[in-house]
Amino acid sequence: MGGALRRLRCTEEAEDARRRADALTGRFACPAETETHEVLVTHAYQVAWLVRDALDAPPVRWLGLNCGNAALTVIEHRDGTEPTVLLYNDMGHLPAELRWTGFGAGTRP
């Protein structure tokens, strides 16, 4: 693959990623019209992006937010206030042997 074609492909992939990220935050990172409690079952990347958005961190910061498999994260969105991260990466509901799965061996506390 030539350099120009590689750059075009990377640009297209970046644009697609941006559209997906905007769709994710547009759907889940805003107050609902009525009080709503929603459960989003997804992958760690989307959780990290939503937490990054809630904290108003720069886009590159989502890369440093790691989530365990089946961990719980709760973000509250209300009119007139900034989003609040109520719970992040909670694995207390899992048996000890399943906590911290998805991380390298050195990451466990």
BAMAR-262184 format. One record per residue: residue in one letter; residue number from 1; y, z, x of N, C-alpha, C in turn. Coordinates in Angstrom, 3 decimals. Each point is the difference from the previous one (the first is absolute). Layout:
<rs>
@bake:A, guro:NUM, n.c2:Y, n.c3:Z, n.c1:X, ca.c2:Y, ca.c3:Z, ca.c1:X, c.c2:Y, c.c3:Z, c.c1:X
...
</rs>
This chain:
<rs>
@bake:M, guro:1, n.c2:-1.167, n.c3:0.000, n.c1:0.850, ca.c2:1.167, ca.c3:0.000, ca.c1:-0.850, c.c2:1.228, c.c3:0.000, c.c1:0.895
@bake:G, guro:2, n.c2:0.909, n.c3:-0.905, n.c1:-0.259, ca.c2:1.218, ca.c3:-0.092, ca.c1:0.796, c.c2:0.957, c.c3:1.134, c.c1:-0.299
@bake:G, guro:3, n.c2:0.954, n.c3:0.200, n.c1:0.916, ca.c2:0.965, ca.c3:1.088, ca.c1:-0.134, c.c2:0.822, c.c3:-0.085, c.c1:-1.268
@bake:A, guro:4, n.c2:0.466, n.c3:-1.207, n.c1:-0.358, ca.c2:0.822, ca.c3:-0.161, ca.c1:-1.200, c.c2:-0.805, c.c3:0.319, c.c1:-1.253
@bake:L, guro:5, n.c2:-1.250, n.c3:-0.428, n.c1:-0.042, ca.c2:-0.854, ca.c3:0.269, ca.c1:-1.146, c.c2:-0.302, c.c3:1.494, c.c1:-0.106
@bake:R, guro:6, n.c2:-0.234, n.c3:0.656, n.c1:1.143, ca.c2:-0.232, ca.c3:1.455, ca.c1:0.016, c.c2:1.219, c.c3:0.742, c.c1:-0.528
@bake:R, guro:7, n.c2:1.186, n.c3:-0.399, n.c1:0.447, ca.c2:1.227, ca.c3:0.658, ca.c1:-0.460, c.c2:0.190, c.c3:-0.202, c.c1:-1.500
@bake:L, guro:8, n.c2:-0.281, n.c3:-1.211, n.c1:-0.491, ca.c2:0.121, ca.c3:-0.272, ca.c1:-1.429, c.c2:-0.969, c.c3:0.867, c.c1:-0.791
@bake:R, guro:9, n.c2:-1.228, n.c3:0.100, n.c1:0.482, ca.c2:-1.006, ca.c3:0.811, ca.c1:-0.683, c.c2:0.418, c.c3:1.475, c.c1:-0.013
@bake:C, guro:10, n.c2:0.499, n.c3:0.499, n.c1:1.114, ca.c2:0.459, ca.c3:1.393, ca.c1:0.066, c.c2:1.167, c.c3:0.232, c.c1:-0.946
@bake:T, guro:11, n.c2:0.908, n.c3:-0.965, n.c1:-0.062, ca.c2:1.145, ca.c3:0.109, ca.c1:-0.902, c.c2:-0.473, c.c3:0.031, c.c1:-1.449
@bake:E, guro:12, n.c2:-0.939, n.c3:-0.864, n.c1:-0.347, ca.c2:-0.531, ca.c3:-0.029, ca.c1:-1.362, c.c2:-0.712, c.c3:1.308, c.c1:-0.337
@bake:E, guro:13, n.c2:-0.777, n.c3:0.525, n.c1:0.939, ca.c2:-0.694, ca.c3:1.268, ca.c1:-0.232, c.c2:0.986, c.c3:1.147, c.c1:-0.153
@bake:A, guro:14, n.c2:1.060, n.c3:-0.002, n.c1:0.804, ca.c2:1.021, ca.c3:1.047, ca.c1:-0.101, c.c2:0.723, c.c3:-0.086, c.c1:-1.345
@bake:E, guro:15, n.c2:0.299, n.c3:-1.196, n.c1:-0.448, ca.c2:0.659, ca.c3:-0.171, ca.c1:-1.298, c.c2:-0.911, c.c3:0.454, c.c1:-1.137
@bake:D, guro:16, n.c2:-1.292, n.c3:-0.310, n.c1:0.103, ca.c2:-0.955, ca.c3:0.437, ca.c1:-1.010, c.c2:-0.101, c.c3:1.527, c.c1:-0.007
@bake:A, guro:17, n.c2:-0.047, n.c3:0.608, n.c1:1.165, ca.c2:-0.058, ca.c3:1.461, ca.c1:0.098, c.c2:1.244, c.c3:0.630, c.c1:-0.613
@bake:R, guro:18, n.c2:1.148, n.c3:-0.587, n.c1:0.253, ca.c2:1.258, ca.c3:0.517, ca.c1:-0.568, c.c2:-0.022, c.c3:-0.072, c.c1:-1.521
@bake:R, guro:19, n.c2:-0.494, n.c3:-1.118, n.c1:-0.541, ca.c2:-0.099, ca.c3:-0.143, ca.c1:-1.459, c.c2:-0.937, c.c3:1.059, c.c1:-0.588
@bake:R, guro:20, n.c2:-1.124, n.c3:0.219, n.c1:0.672, ca.c2:-0.954, ca.c3:1.003, ca.c1:-0.482, c.c2:0.597, c.c3:1.408, c.c1:0.066
@bake:A, guro:21, n.c2:0.681, n.c3:0.308, n.c1:1.082, ca.c2:0.633, ca.c3:1.314, ca.c1:0.151, c.c2:1.074, c.c3:0.204, c.c1:-1.066
@bake:D, guro:22, n.c2:0.804, n.c3:-1.017, n.c1:-0.246, ca.c2:1.033, ca.c3:0.093, ca.c1:-1.039, c.c2:-0.622, c.c3:0.183, c.c1:-1.381
@bake:A, guro:23, n.c2:-1.107, n.c3:-0.701, n.c1:-0.269, ca.c2:-0.683, ca.c3:0.140, ca.c1:-1.285, c.c2:-0.562, c.c3:1.419, c.c1:-0.161
@bake:L, guro:24, n.c2:-0.557, n.c3:0.550, n.c1:1.076, ca.c2:-0.556, ca.c3:1.352, ca.c1:-0.033, c.c2:1.085, c.c3:1.026, c.c1:-0.305
@bake:T, guro:25, n.c2:1.097, n.c3:-0.044, n.c1:0.734, ca.c2:1.066, ca.c3:0.979, ca.c1:-0.241, c.c2:0.700, c.c3:-0.266, c.c1:-1.333
@bake:G, guro:26, n.c2:0.117, n.c3:-1.264, n.c1:-0.368, ca.c2:0.609, ca.c3:-0.315, ca.c1:-1.293, c.c2:-0.792, c.c3:0.552, c.c1:-1.172
@bake:R, guro:27, n.c2:-1.300, n.c3:0.054, n.c1:0.149, ca.c2:-0.867, ca.c3:0.493, ca.c1:-1.074, c.c2:-0.171, c.c3:1.514, c.c1:0.025
@bake:F, guro:28, n.c2:-0.160, n.c3:0.588, n.c1:1.180, ca.c2:-0.374, ca.c3:1.413, ca.c1:0.084, c.c2:1.067, c.c3:0.922, c.c1:0.574
@bake:A, guro:29, n.c2:1.057, n.c3:-0.509, n.c1:0.588, ca.c2:0.986, ca.c3:0.857, ca.c1:0.678, c.c2:1.309, c.c3:0.067, c.c1:-0.777
@bake:C, guro:30, n.c2:-0.118, n.c3:0.278, n.c1:-1.295, ca.c2:1.205, ca.c3:0.118, ca.c1:-0.825, c.c2:-0.339, c.c3:0.869, c.c1:-1.209
@bake:P, guro:31, n.c2:1.017, n.c3:0.627, n.c1:-0.583, ca.c2:-0.253, ca.c3:0.808, ca.c1:-1.194, c.c2:-0.473, c.c3:-0.879, c.c1:-1.160
@bake:A, guro:32, n.c2:-0.877, n.c3:0.532, n.c1:-0.815, ca.c2:-0.461, ca.c3:-0.699, ca.c1:-1.197, c.c2:1.005, c.c3:0.233, c.c1:-1.126
@bake:E, guro:33, n.c2:-0.060, n.c3:-0.832, n.c1:-1.025, ca.c2:0.910, ca.c3:0.161, ca.c1:-1.133, c.c2:-0.280, c.c3:1.285, c.c1:-0.761
@bake:T, guro:34, n.c2:-1.259, n.c3:0.408, n.c1:-0.064, ca.c2:-0.387, ca.c3:1.273, ca.c1:-0.605, c.c2:-0.826, c.c3:0.759, c.c1:1.031
@bake:E, guro:35, n.c2:-0.103, n.c3:1.315, n.c1:-0.165, ca.c2:-0.772, ca.c3:0.776, ca.c1:0.971, c.c2:-1.422, c.c3:-0.513, c.c1:0.039
@bake:T, guro:36, n.c2:-0.439, n.c3:-0.335, n.c1:1.196, ca.c2:-1.291, ca.c3:-0.629, ca.c1:0.194, c.c2:-0.670, c.c3:0.603, c.c1:1.226
@bake:H, guro:37, n.c2:-1.299, n.c3:0.169, n.c1:-0.093, ca.c2:-0.795, ca.c3:0.416, ca.c1:1.149, c.c2:-1.008, c.c3:-1.111, c.c1:0.250
@bake:E, guro:38, n.c2:0.099, n.c3:-0.643, n.c1:1.129, ca.c2:-0.887, ca.c3:-1.110, ca.c1:0.312, c.c2:-0.838, c.c3:0.325, c.c1:1.225
@bake:V, guro:39, n.c2:-1.212, n.c3:-0.497, n.c1:0.003, ca.c2:-0.890, ca.c3:0.146, ca.c1:1.149, c.c2:-0.187, c.c3:-1.381, c.c1:0.597
@bake:L, guro:40, n.c2:0.343, n.c3:-0.119, n.c1:1.251, ca.c2:-0.168, ca.c3:-1.252, ca.c1:0.730, c.c2:-1.102, c.c3:0.216, c.c1:1.031
@bake:V, guro:41, n.c2:-1.086, n.c3:-0.690, n.c1:-0.159, ca.c2:-1.097, ca.c3:0.073, ca.c1:0.960, c.c2:0.133, c.c3:-1.223, c.c1:0.886
@bake:T, guro:42, n.c2:0.266, n.c3:0.243, n.c1:1.267, ca.c2:0.303, ca.c3:-1.114, ca.c1:0.891, c.c2:-0.385, c.c3:0.344, c.c1:1.428
@bake:H, guro:43, n.c2:0.413, n.c3:-0.833, n.c1:0.909, ca.c2:-0.303, ca.c3:0.182, ca.c1:1.416, c.c2:1.130, c.c3:0.743, c.c1:0.705
@bake:A, guro:44, n.c2:-0.285, n.c3:0.476, n.c1:1.189, ca.c2:0.954, ca.c3:0.789, ca.c1:0.776, c.c2:1.292, c.c3:-0.765, c.c1:0.281
@bake:Y, guro:45, n.c2:-0.079, n.c3:-1.309, n.c1:0.190, ca.c2:1.206, ca.c3:-0.768, ca.c1:0.313, c.c2:1.022, c.c3:0.092, c.c1:-1.129
@bake:Q, guro:46, n.c2:-0.471, n.c3:-0.134, n.c1:-1.226, ca.c2:0.921, ca.c3:0.070, ca.c1:-1.127, c.c2:0.552, c.c3:1.408, c.c1:-0.174
@bake:V, guro:47, n.c2:-0.838, n.c3:1.006, n.c1:0.214, ca.c2:0.474, ca.c3:1.386, ca.c1:-0.075, c.c2:1.089, c.c3:0.223, c.c1:1.040
@bake:A, guro:48, n.c2:-0.243, n.c3:-0.439, n.c1:1.226, ca.c2:0.990, ca.c3:0.168, ca.c1:1.074, c.c2:1.300, c.c3:-0.714, c.c1:-0.348
@bake:W, guro:49, n.c2:-0.089, n.c3:-1.187, n.c1:-0.583, ca.c2:1.217, ca.c3:-0.739, ca.c1:-0.361, c.c2:0.781, c.c3:0.743, c.c1:-1.080
@bake:L, guro:50, n.c2:-0.684, n.c3:0.542, n.c1:-0.994, ca.c2:0.682, ca.c3:0.729, ca.c1:-1.069, c.c2:0.615, c.c3:1.304, c.c1:0.508
@bake:V, guro:51, n.c2:-0.679, n.c3:0.697, n.c1:0.896, ca.c2:0.566, ca.c3:1.225, ca.c1:0.592, c.c2:1.215, c.c3:-0.356, c.c1:0.842
@bake:R, guro:52, n.c2:-0.098, n.c3:-1.043, n.c1:0.815, ca.c2:1.127, ca.c3:-0.447, ca.c1:0.807, c.c2:1.197, c.c3:-0.313, c.c1:-0.886
@bake:D, guro:53, n.c2:-0.261, n.c3:-0.678, n.c1:-1.108, ca.c2:1.073, ca.c3:-0.341, ca.c1:-0.928, c.c2:0.616, c.c3:1.261, c.c1:-0.602
@bake:A, guro:54, n.c2:-0.834, n.c3:0.953, n.c1:-0.410, ca.c2:0.494, ca.c3:1.244, ca.c1:-0.591, c.c2:0.865, c.c3:0.791, c.c1:0.979
@bake:L, guro:55, n.c2:-0.330, n.c3:-0.078, n.c1:1.278, ca.c2:0.768, ca.c3:0.715, ca.c1:1.028, c.c2:1.188, c.c3:-0.804, c.c1:0.502
@bake:D, guro:56, n.c2:0.156, n.c3:-1.224, n.c1:-0.516, ca.c2:1.084, ca.c3:-0.902, ca.c1:0.402, c.c2:-0.017, c.c3:-0.253, c.c1:1.509
@bake:A, guro:57, n.c2:-1.196, n.c3:-0.100, n.c1:0.539, ca.c2:-0.174, ca.c3:-0.252, ca.c1:1.431, c.c2:0.042, c.c3:-1.512, c.c1:0.257
@bake:P, guro:58, n.c2:0.318, n.c3:-0.401, n.c1:1.218, ca.c2:0.005, ca.c3:-1.432, ca.c1:0.324, c.c2:-1.380, c.c3:-0.616, c.c1:-0.217
@bake:P, guro:59, n.c2:-0.071, n.c3:-1.276, n.c1:-0.335, ca.c2:-1.283, ca.c3:-0.649, ca.c1:-0.295, c.c2:-1.075, c.c3:0.196, c.c1:1.066
@bake:V, guro:60, n.c2:0.355, n.c3:0.020, n.c1:1.259, ca.c2:-1.009, ca.c3:0.120, ca.c1:1.052, c.c2:-0.699, c.c3:1.363, c.c1:-0.013
@bake:R, guro:61, n.c2:0.584, n.c3:1.005, n.c1:-0.636, ca.c2:-0.557, ca.c3:1.363, ca.c1:0.033, c.c2:-1.288, c.c3:0.158, c.c1:-0.792
@bake:W, guro:62, n.c2:-0.330, n.c3:-0.925, n.c1:-0.882, ca.c2:-1.249, ca.c3:0.140, ca.c1:-0.757, c.c2:-1.212, c.c3:-0.054, c.c1:0.917
@bake:L, guro:63, n.c2:0.167, n.c3:-0.637, n.c1:1.156, ca.c2:-1.122, ca.c3:-0.152, ca.c1:0.917, c.c2:-0.469, c.c3:1.325, c.c1:0.584
@bake:G, guro:64, n.c2:0.863, n.c3:1.003, n.c1:0.040, ca.c2:-0.366, ca.c3:1.292, ca.c1:0.564, c.c2:-0.537, c.c3:0.988, c.c1:-1.023
@bake:L, guro:65, n.c2:-0.076, n.c3:-0.402, n.c1:-1.266, ca.c2:-0.501, ca.c3:0.890, ca.c1:-1.046, c.c2:-1.470, c.c3:-0.309, c.c1:-0.253
@bake:N, guro:66, n.c2:-0.859, n.c3:0.889, n.c1:0.425, ca.c2:-1.443, ca.c3:-0.204, ca.c1:-0.149, c.c2:-0.528, c.c3:0.869, c.c1:-1.130
@bake:C, guro:67, n.c2:-0.857, n.c3:-0.578, n.c1:-0.804, ca.c2:-0.585, ca.c3:0.717, ca.c1:-1.131, c.c2:-1.513, c.c3:0.037, c.c1:0.133
@bake:G, guro:68, n.c2:-0.584, n.c3:1.141, n.c1:-0.344, ca.c2:-1.449, ca.c3:0.118, ca.c1:0.010, c.c2:-0.611, c.c3:-0.686, c.c1:-1.212
@bake:N, guro:69, n.c2:-1.273, n.c3:-0.321, n.c1:0.100, ca.c2:-0.710, ca.c3:-0.586, ca.c1:-1.139, c.c2:-0.041, c.c3:1.002, c.c1:-1.147
@bake:A, guro:70, n.c2:0.350, n.c3:-0.436, n.c1:-1.181, ca.c2:-0.016, ca.c3:0.789, ca.c1:-1.231, c.c2:1.015, c.c3:1.140, c.c1:0.004
@bake:A, guro:71, n.c2:1.002, n.c3:-0.060, n.c1:0.877, ca.c2:1.054, ca.c3:1.018, ca.c1:0.027, c.c2:0.955, c.c3:-0.213, c.c1:-1.176
@bake:L, guro:72, n.c2:0.631, n.c3:1.064, n.c1:-0.438, ca.c2:0.934, ca.c3:-0.067, ca.c1:-1.121, c.c2:1.438, c.c3:0.062, c.c1:0.491
@bake:T, guro:73, n.c2:0.820, n.c3:-0.856, n.c1:-0.560, ca.c2:1.433, ca.c3:0.002, ca.c1:0.259, c.c2:0.695, c.c3:-0.067, c.c1:-1.348
@bake:V, guro:74, n.c2:1.023, n.c3:0.823, n.c1:-0.195, ca.c2:0.750, ca.c3:0.011, ca.c1:-1.256, c.c2:1.472, c.c3:-0.195, c.c1:0.324
@bake:I, guro:75, n.c2:0.588, n.c3:-1.002, n.c1:-0.629, ca.c2:1.432, ca.c3:-0.289, ca.c1:0.157, c.c2:0.631, c.c3:0.053, c.c1:-1.387
@bake:E, guro:76, n.c2:1.068, n.c3:0.761, n.c1:-0.120, ca.c2:0.693, ca.c3:0.134, ca.c1:-1.278, c.c2:1.277, c.c3:-0.838, c.c1:0.015
@bake:H, guro:77, n.c2:0.165, n.c3:-0.804, n.c1:-1.041, ca.c2:1.207, ca.c3:-0.815, ca.c1:-0.176, c.c2:0.650, c.c3:0.411, c.c1:-1.311
@bake:R, guro:78, n.c2:1.247, n.c3:0.457, n.c1:0.083, ca.c2:0.765, ca.c3:0.397, ca.c1:-1.189, c.c2:1.369, c.c3:-0.662, c.c1:0.051
@bake:D, guro:79, n.c2:0.544, n.c3:-0.278, n.c1:-1.168, ca.c2:1.349, ca.c3:-0.570, ca.c1:-0.069, c.c2:1.010, c.c3:0.945, c.c1:0.627
@bake:G, guro:80, n.c2:0.916, n.c3:-0.551, n.c1:0.757, ca.c2:1.112, ca.c3:0.770, ca.c1:0.536, c.c2:-0.289, c.c3:0.791, c.c1:1.262
@bake:T, guro:81, n.c2:-1.227, n.c3:-0.035, n.c1:0.498, ca.c2:-0.321, ca.c3:0.715, ca.c1:1.242, c.c2:-0.798, c.c3:-0.910, c.c1:0.914
@bake:E, guro:82, n.c2:-0.028, n.c3:0.369, n.c1:1.245, ca.c2:-0.812, ca.c3:-0.736, ca.c1:0.964, c.c2:-1.480, c.c3:0.309, c.c1:-0.261
@bake:P, guro:83, n.c2:-0.896, n.c3:-0.884, n.c1:0.369, ca.c2:-1.429, ca.c3:0.294, ca.c1:-0.157, c.c2:-0.393, c.c3:1.235, c.c1:0.809
@bake:T, guro:84, n.c2:-1.016, n.c3:0.687, n.c1:-0.475, ca.c2:-0.490, ca.c3:1.197, ca.c1:0.665, c.c2:-1.481, c.c3:-0.161, c.c1:0.318
@bake:V, guro:85, n.c2:-0.352, n.c3:0.199, n.c1:1.256, ca.c2:-1.415, ca.c3:0.001, ca.c1:0.383, c.c2:-0.506, c.c3:1.423, c.c1:-0.247
@bake:L, guro:86, n.c2:-0.796, n.c3:0.174, n.c1:-1.039, ca.c2:-0.493, ca.c3:1.318, ca.c1:-0.376, c.c2:-1.264, c.c3:0.380, c.c1:0.766
@bake:L, guro:87, n.c2:-0.793, n.c3:-0.987, n.c1:0.342, ca.c2:-1.277, ca.c3:0.238, ca.c1:0.658, c.c2:-0.299, c.c3:-1.214, c.c1:0.851
@bake:Y, guro:88, n.c2:-0.439, n.c3:0.222, n.c1:1.230, ca.c2:-0.330, ca.c3:-1.132, ca.c1:0.866, c.c2:-1.315, c.c3:0.259, c.c1:0.733
@bake:N, guro:89, n.c2:-0.922, n.c3:-0.920, n.c1:-0.155, ca.c2:-1.244, ca.c3:-0.007, ca.c1:0.760, c.c2:-0.840, c.c3:1.265, c.c1:-0.224
@bake:D, guro:90, n.c2:0.023, n.c3:0.531, n.c1:-1.219, ca.c2:-0.758, ca.c3:1.211, ca.c1:-0.322, c.c2:-1.473, c.c3:-0.347, c.c1:-0.159
@bake:M, guro:91, n.c2:-0.846, n.c3:0.689, n.c1:0.752, ca.c2:-1.445, ca.c3:-0.227, ca.c1:-0.055, c.c2:-0.749, c.c3:1.248, c.c1:-0.442
@bake:G, guro:92, n.c2:0.711, n.c3:0.956, n.c1:-0.565, ca.c2:-0.602, ca.c3:1.264, ca.c1:-0.394, c.c2:-1.087, c.c3:-0.128, c.c1:-1.055
@bake:H, guro:93, n.c2:-0.007, n.c3:-1.064, n.c1:-0.762, ca.c2:-1.014, ca.c3:-0.201, ca.c1:-1.035, c.c2:-1.314, c.c3:-0.538, c.c1:0.561
@bake:L, guro:94, n.c2:0.007, n.c3:-0.390, n.c1:1.270, ca.c2:-1.185, ca.c3:-0.584, ca.c1:0.633, c.c2:-0.800, c.c3:1.059, c.c1:0.747
@bake:P, guro:95, n.c2:-1.328, n.c3:-0.152, n.c1:0.059, ca.c2:-0.772, ca.c3:0.906, ca.c1:0.855, c.c2:0.410, c.c3:-0.203, c.c1:1.459
@bake:A, guro:96, n.c2:-0.133, n.c3:1.039, n.c1:0.790, ca.c2:0.471, ca.c3:-0.025, ca.c1:1.394, c.c2:-0.512, c.c3:-1.197, c.c1:0.781
@bake:E, guro:97, n.c2:-1.232, n.c3:-0.400, n.c1:-0.223, ca.c2:-0.563, ca.c3:-1.114, ca.c1:0.786, c.c2:0.624, c.c3:-1.346, c.c1:-0.351
@bake:L, guro:98, n.c2:0.681, n.c3:-0.093, n.c1:-1.116, ca.c2:0.647, ca.c3:-1.266, ca.c1:-0.378, c.c2:1.500, c.c3:-0.023, c.c1:0.297
@bake:R, guro:99, n.c2:0.554, n.c3:1.133, n.c1:0.341, ca.c2:1.427, ca.c3:0.035, ca.c1:0.322, c.c2:0.244, c.c3:-0.712, c.c1:1.326
@bake:W, guro:100, n.c2:1.111, n.c3:-0.666, n.c1:0.078, ca.c2:0.445, ca.c3:-0.705, ca.c1:1.200, c.c2:-0.845, c.c3:-1.231, c.c1:0.314
@bake:T, guro:101, n.c2:-0.785, n.c3:-0.492, n.c1:-0.974, ca.c2:-0.677, ca.c3:-1.253, ca.c1:0.231, c.c2:1.032, c.c3:-1.108, c.c1:-0.020
@bake:G, guro:102, n.c2:-0.184, n.c3:-0.978, n.c1:0.828, ca.c2:0.981, ca.c3:-1.065, ca.c1:0.147, c.c2:0.876, c.c3:0.193, c.c1:1.215
@bake:F, guro:103, n.c2:-0.106, n.c3:1.140, n.c1:0.662, ca.c2:0.767, ca.c3:0.290, ca.c1:1.209, c.c2:-0.930, c.c3:0.034, c.c1:1.190
@bake:G, guro:104, n.c2:0.571, n.c3:-0.173, n.c1:1.166, ca.c2:-0.777, ca.c3:0.152, ca.c1:1.225, c.c2:-0.398, c.c3:1.462, c.c1:0.212
@bake:A, guro:105, n.c2:-0.962, n.c3:0.226, n.c1:0.875, ca.c2:-0.523, ca.c3:1.354, ca.c1:0.219, c.c2:1.068, c.c3:0.980, c.c1:0.468
@bake:G, guro:106, n.c2:0.980, n.c3:-0.438, n.c1:0.787, ca.c2:1.026, ca.c3:0.886, ca.c1:0.525, c.c2:1.093, c.c3:0.365, c.c1:-0.986
@bake:T, guro:107, n.c2:-0.008, n.c3:-0.575, n.c1:-1.195, ca.c2:1.087, ca.c3:0.203, ca.c1:-0.948, c.c2:-0.172, c.c3:1.237, c.c1:-0.857
@bake:R, guro:108, n.c2:-1.192, n.c3:0.519, n.c1:-0.084, ca.c2:-0.266, ca.c3:1.142, ca.c1:-0.878, c.c2:0.671, c.c3:1.264, c.c1:0.516
@bake:P, guro:109, n.c2:0.463, n.c3:0.831, n.c1:-0.947, ca.c2:0.640, ca.c3:1.265, ca.c1:0.434, c.c2:-1.026, c.c3:1.011, c.c1:0.476
</rs>
